[in-house]
Amino acid sequence: MPRSLNVLALRLLDDVQSGSGDELGVVHHALGNGASVVDFGVESAGSLEAGILLSRVCMADCGRVSIVSGSAFSAGWPTIQVETDQPVAACLQSQYAGWKISVGDYFAMGSGPMRAAAASEELFTQLPVAETAQRVVGVLETGQLPTEDVAAYVANRCQVTPTDITLLAAPTASLAGTIQVVARSVETSLHKLFELGFDVRRVRHGFGTAPLPPVAADDLSGIGRTNDAILYGGQVTLWVTGDDASLEEIGPRVPASAADCYGKPFLEIFRAADHDFYKIDPLLFSPAQVVFHNVETGNAFRFGNVDPSILGQSFGV
């Protein structure tokens, strides 16, 4: 793992916190207890570049995020492309939204390198990380800007003072928020493999794409579109080590199509589950297609397929 995920991510924010956030359409706030909050789309406009920056912070700058043209959905359609040579650190120890932050009436899904500083999720017992950070940064998927109480809670869990906390906030129904969620194509494949018991340390490099949906009118619709972008349009390639037999065995269970509920727009699935993620088949949350390149044997294995018709229905095209 890199020396400090939080240090790497905070370097990306130097210009924003020194006052140049106007160019990105983001706004920096200082809370009463000294914590820093950067609004990437709650009350600010955000931008394409802000979405890329937010995604890179999520990955602790251990990967590259770009907007490219064309995807399996449609020629010329804007697509979020992700590359990483440090997939476990970038995706599981930082980018995965595994921290449910609930303080009073406030709720957000937390991701980014602050998770490595807190290291309180079950995932970190199996992927040990020694991240003792002097300053921490995290990303909140939320429609509300964090309060002093929220910043104090995060600081306490990360064992720093509120003055050493930087929180970036964006709702799913915002441009930057949409980009950072769709930038999780590789992350969802890594997490799926982890949940299936695969030794993710075998994954040496990751590359993924997913179509960027139109920004939704509300967060619920945004959750539907961004999930569909990956479930039905995400294409991931992983370079791995080890034997071929294990890849052939686990491969069919990795794509989203392994779930019984696959084949409907995510909002329909979500409604049927009473808007409870925990009632949804966990095998669903992964890209539409995953390809393994075994760097030791020279063989490649492809599983799953994209579904442009579901994407068109979800995106309103």
Secondary structure as the mmCIF struct_conf table of DSSP 4:
data_model
#
loop_
_struct_conf.conf_type_id
_struct_conf.id
_struct_conf.beg_label_comp_id
_struct_conf.beg_label_asym_id
_struct_conf.beg_label_seq_id
_struct_conf.end_label_comp_id
_struct_conf.end_label_asym_id
_struct_conf.end_label_seq_id
BEND BEND1 ARG A 3 ARG A 3
HELX_RH_AL_P HELX_RH_AL_P1 LEU A 5 LEU A 12
TURN_TY1_P TURN_TY1_P1 LEU A 13 LEU A 13
HELX_RH_AL_P HELX_RH_AL_P2 ASP A 14 ASP A 15
HELX_RH_PI_P HELX_RH_PI_P1 VAL A 16 SER A 20
HELX_RH_3T_P HELX_RH_3T_P1 GLY A 21 LEU A 24
TURN_TY1_P TURN_TY1_P2 GLY A 25 GLY A 25
STRN STRN1 VAL A 27 ALA A 30
TURN_TY1_P TURN_TY1_P3 GLY A 32 ASN A 33
BEND BEND2 GLY A 34 GLY A 34
STRN STRN2 SER A 36 ASP A 39
BEND BEND3 PHE A 40 SER A 44
HELX_RH_AL_P HELX_RH_AL_P3 LEU A 48 CYS A 58
TURN_TY1_P TURN_TY1_P4 MET A 59 ASP A 61
BEND BEND4 CYS A 62 GLY A 63
STRN STRN3 ARG A 64 SER A 69
BEND BEND5 ALA A 72 PHE A 73
TURN_TY1_P TURN_TY1_P5 ALA A 75 GLY A 76
STRN STRN4 PRO A 78 THR A 84
BEND BEND6 ASP A 85 ASP A 85
HELX_RH_AL_P HELX_RH_AL_P4 PRO A 87 PRO A 87
HELX_RH_PI_P HELX_RH_PI_P2 VAL A 88 GLN A 95
BEND BEND7 TYR A 96 TYR A 96
STRN STRN5 TRP A 99 VAL A 103
TURN_TY1_P TURN_TY1_P6 GLY A 104 ASP A 105
STRN STRN6 TYR A 106 SER A 111
BEND BEND8 GLY A 112 GLY A 112
TURN_TY1_P TURN_TY1_P7 PRO A 113 PRO A 113
HELX_RH_AL_P HELX_RH_AL_P5 MET A 114 ALA A 118
BEND BEND9 GLU A 121 GLU A 121
TURN_TY1_P TURN_TY1_P8 GLU A 122 GLU A 122
HELX_RH_AL_P HELX_RH_AL_P6 LEU A 123 GLN A 126
BEND BEND10 LEU A 127 LEU A 127
BEND BEND11 GLN A 134 ARG A 135
STRN STRN7 VAL A 136 GLU A 141
BEND BEND12 GLY A 143 GLN A 144
HELX_RH_AL_P HELX_RH_AL_P7 GLU A 148 CYS A 158
TURN_TY1_P TURN_TY1_P9 GLN A 159 GLN A 159
BEND BEND13 VAL A 160 VAL A 160
HELX_RH_3T_P HELX_RH_3T_P2 PRO A 162 ASP A 164
STRN STRN8 ILE A 165 ALA A 170
BEND BEND14 THR A 172 SER A 174
HELX_RH_AL_P HELX_RH_AL_P8 LEU A 175 VAL A 182
TURN_TY1_P TURN_TY1_P10 ALA A 183 ARG A 184
HELX_RH_AL_P HELX_RH_AL_P9 SER A 185 GLU A 195
TURN_TY1_P TURN_TY1_P11 LEU A 196 GLY A 197
HELX_RH_3T_P HELX_RH_3T_P3 VAL A 200 ARG A 202
STRN STRN9 VAL A 203 PRO A 211
HELX_LH_PP_P HELX_LH_PP_P1 PRO A 213 ALA A 216
BEND BEND15 ALA A 217 ASP A 218
HELX_RH_AL_P HELX_RH_AL_P10 ASP A 219 LEU A 231
TURN_TY1_P TURN_TY1_P12 TYR A 232 GLY A 233
STRN STRN10 GLN A 235 VAL A 240
BEND BEND16 GLY A 242 GLY A 242
HELX_RH_AL_P HELX_RH_AL_P11 ASP A 244 ILE A 250
HELX_RH_3T_P HELX_RH_3T_P4 GLY A 251 ARG A 253
BEND BEND17 VAL A 254 PRO A 255
HELX_RH_3T_P HELX_RH_3T_P5 ALA A 256 ALA A 258
BEND BEND18 ALA A 259 ALA A 259
TURN_TY1_P TURN_TY1_P13 ASP A 260 GLY A 263
BEND BEND19 LYS A 264 LYS A 264
HELX_RH_AL_P HELX_RH_AL_P12 PHE A 266 ALA A 272
TURN_TY1_P TURN_TY1_P14 ALA A 273 HIS A 275
HELX_RH_3T_P HELX_RH_3T_P6 PHE A 277 LYS A 279
BEND BEND20 ILE A 280 ILE A 280
HELX_RH_3T_P HELX_RH_3T_P7 PRO A 282 LEU A 284
BEND BEND21 PHE A 285 SER A 286
BEND BEND22 ALA A 288 ALA A 288
STRN STRN11 GLN A 289 ASN A 294
TURN_TY1_P TURN_TY1_P15 VAL A 295 THR A 297
STRN STRN12 ALA A 300 GLY A 304
HELX_RH_AL_P HELX_RH_AL_P13 PRO A 308 PHE A 315
TURN_TY1_P TURN_TY1_P16 GLY A 316 GLY A 316
#
